Amino acid sequence: MLFFFLNNKSLETYKQLCNYLIRIKDFDENDTNKIIKKIIEKKDSLILIFFKLLTLLINKVIKKKFLNQNFNILEEERLLIEYFNKIYNEKNIFYIKDLIEYKYNSFISLNTDLHSTLYSLLIELYKIIKK
């Protein structure tokens, strides 16, 4: 998995994703559309990577919350994991994990529009954070 991420130069995307999720409550619709546009522009490699990175982040949040494992490599990642652990309860974290998997599976199996899929996912995350 790590080789896949490195091979597709996804480290910068990972950092951007962490920073976006840390500040998601401060973003508006235009900001979200800009993020999605960046992802779509690189869609050959980043579609799968985007969902995998989200899943990786949520899995790290779960490991930190329930197993108290610390394995942060990046400062952005550490900040996001701390932030998510502070604002989300167990139910919300697992809901987010399920939501990411559902959106990815819908995108793949139903061949839904990438922009709509990403936008709806980010809007759902935004709504959960705003609660």
Secondary structure, DSSP 4 states (H G I P E B T S, - for coil): -HHHHHHTT-HHHHHHHHHHHHTGGG--HHHHHHHHHHHHHTHHHHHHHHHHHHHHHHHHHHIIIII------SHHHHHHHHHHHHH--HHHHHHHHHHHHHHHHHHHHH---HHHHHHHHHHHHHHHHH-
